[in-house]
Amino acid sequence: MIAHMRTNLVLNDELVREAMRLSAGRSKRAVVEEALRTYVAVKSGERAREAYRDRLRRIAGRLRDLKLRERPSDVLRADRDRR
């Protein structure tokens, strides 16, 4: 279900003009919607990357004392060369 919220905003005119110049949208509403979609996408990506970095740190912590017979780069290189 899509809900719409009607609101009044006081926006910086210069910023709106610049956004409209750069946007595919031709109305202020379209520009604001595009800006909100972009903001949500950027913030979602930031959170996903931070969660990924956290997982990598946890894995690195668990593997810190693990002794390997071969360097990971050597294993990857050998796998690549086999193809």
WOBEL-V333954 format. One record per pair of residues at least 4 apart in sequence whose ideal C-beta (glycine too) atoms are under 8 Angstrom apart, sorted by the first residue. I is the first residue (numbers start at 0). J is the second residue. D is the distance in whole Angstrom. If there is no record, write none. Layout:
BEGIN
i: {I,I}
j: {J,J}
d: {D,D}
END
This chain:
BEGIN
i: {8,10,10,10,10,11,12,13,14,15,15,15,16,17,18,18,18,19,19,19,19,22,22,22,23,23,24,24,24,24,24,25,26,27,28,29,30,31,32,33,34,35,36,37,38,39,40,41,42,43,44,45,46,47,48,49,50,51,52,53,54,55,56,57,58,59,67,69,69,70,71,72,73,74,75,76,77,78}
j: {31,14,15,27,31,15,16,17,18,19,27,30,20,21,22,30,34,24,25,27,30,29,30,33,29,33,28,29,30,32,33,29,30,31,32,33,34,35,36,37,38,39,40,41,42,43,44,45,46,47,48,49,50,51,52,53,54,55,56,57,58,59,60,61,62,63,71,73,74,74,75,76,77,78,79,80,81,82}
d: {7,7,5,8,8,7,6,6,6,6,6,7,6,7,6,5,6,7,7,7,5,7,5,5,8,7,8,3,5,7,5,6,7,6,6,6,6,6,6,6,6,6,6,6,6,6,6,6,6,6,6,6,6,6,6,6,7,6,6,6,6,6,6,7,6,6,7,5,5,7,6,6,6,6,6,6,7,7}
END
